């Protein structure tokens, strides 16, 4: 059995009984670290959905704006500035969707 680590959050275990080529498919199935990171779905609900359900629309707007500021502020100070900018945009889009839905 071998473990292959292909990003900061995923370890794939491939054993000798795996189908030929399974290792390549597993290693290429990189997690979406902007839209739906696996570590935010533990417990059966995405963390953002739980947070939105517990906050008022005004509080949720502030939460999203705060996260936008966080990701914009740290862009360029970590390994992938583009990923931080995509995360900032994601929070802006999430807030707009909530606002437009009247949540």
C-alpha positions as CSV (number, residue, x, y, z in Angstrom):
1,X,0.0,0.0,0.0
2,X,1.3,3.5,-0.9
3,X,0.2,6.9,0.1
4,X,0.5,9.7,-2.4
5,X,0.1,13.3,-1.2
6,X,-0.8,15.7,-4.0
7,X,-1.8,18.9,-2.2
8,X,-2.0,20.3,1.3
9,X,-5.2,18.4,2.2
10,X,-5.4,15.1,0.3
11,X,-3.7,11.8,0.7
12,X,-4.6,9.0,-1.6
13,X,-4.0,5.4,-0.7
14,X,-3.4,3.0,-3.5
15,X,-3.0,-0.7,-2.8
16,X,-1.6,-3.5,-5.0
17,X,-5.2,-4.6,-5.8
18,X,-6.1,-1.3,-7.4
19,X,-7.1,-1.3,-11.1
20,X,-4.3,-0.4,-13.5
21,X,-4.2,3.4,-13.9
22,X,-6.1,4.0,-10.7
23,X,-3.2,5.9,-9.2
24,X,-3.1,8.4,-12.1
25,X,-6.9,9.1,-11.8
26,X,-6.7,9.5,-8.1
27,X,-3.7,11.9,-8.3
28,X,-5.4,13.9,-11.0
29,X,-8.6,14.4,-9.0
30,X,-7.3,17.4,-7.2
31,X,-9.7,19.0,-4.6
32,X,-11.4,22.3,-5.5
33,X,-9.8,24.5,-2.9
34,X,-11.8,27.6,-3.8
35,X,-15.4,26.5,-4.3
36,X,-15.8,23.3,-2.2
37,X,-12.8,22.4,-0.1
38,X,-13.2,18.9,1.3
39,X,-12.2,20.0,4.8
40,X,-15.2,22.4,4.9
41,X,-17.7,19.5,4.3
42,X,-16.9,17.4,7.3
43,X,-20.1,16.6,9.2
44,X,-22.4,16.5,6.2
45,X,-22.9,20.3,5.7
46,X,-20.6,22.9,4.2
47,X,-19.4,25.3,6.9
48,X,-20.6,28.4,4.9
49,X,-24.1,27.0,4.8
50,X,-24.2,26.5,8.6
51,X,-22.8,30.0,9.2
52,X,-25.3,31.6,6.9
53,X,-28.2,29.7,8.6
54,X,-27.1,31.0,12.0
55,X,-26.5,34.7,11.0
56,X,-28.9,37.5,10.0
57,X,-28.6,38.7,6.5
58,X,-26.7,41.8,7.7
59,X,-24.3,39.6,9.8
60,X,-23.7,37.3,6.9
61,X,-22.9,40.2,4.6
62,X,-20.3,41.4,7.1
63,X,-18.9,37.9,7.4
64,X,-18.5,37.7,3.6
65,X,-17.0,41.2,3.3
66,X,-14.6,40.4,6.1
67,X,-13.4,37.2,4.3
68,X,-13.1,39.2,1.1
69,X,-10.8,41.6,2.9
70,X,-8.8,38.8,4.5
71,X,-8.1,37.1,1.2
72,X,-7.4,40.3,-0.7
73,X,-5.0,41.5,2.1
74,X,-3.0,38.3,2.1
75,X,-2.8,37.8,-1.7
76,X,0.8,37.7,-2.7
77,X,2.0,36.8,0.7
78,X,1.3,33.1,0.4
79,X,2.1,30.5,-2.2
80,X,-0.8,31.2,-4.6
81,X,-2.0,34.8,-4.8
82,X,-4.4,33.9,-7.6
83,X,-6.2,31.3,-5.4
84,X,-6.6,34.0,-2.6
85,X,-8.1,36.4,-5.2
86,X,-10.5,33.6,-6.4
87,X,-11.5,33.0,-2.8
88,X,-12.2,36.7,-2.3
89,X,-14.4,36.7,-5.4
90,X,-16.1,33.6,-4.2
91,X,-17.2,35.3,-1.0
92,X,-18.4,38.3,-2.9
93,X,-20.5,36.2,-5.2
94,X,-21.8,34.2,-2.2
95,X,-22.9,37.4,-0.5
96,X,-24.5,38.7,-3.8
97,X,-26.4,35.4,-4.2
98,X,-27.7,35.6,-0.6
99,X,-28.7,39.2,-1.1
100,X,-30.5,38.5,-4.4
101,X,-32.3,35.5,-2.8
102,X,-33.5,37.7,0.1
103,X,-31.7,35.5,2.6
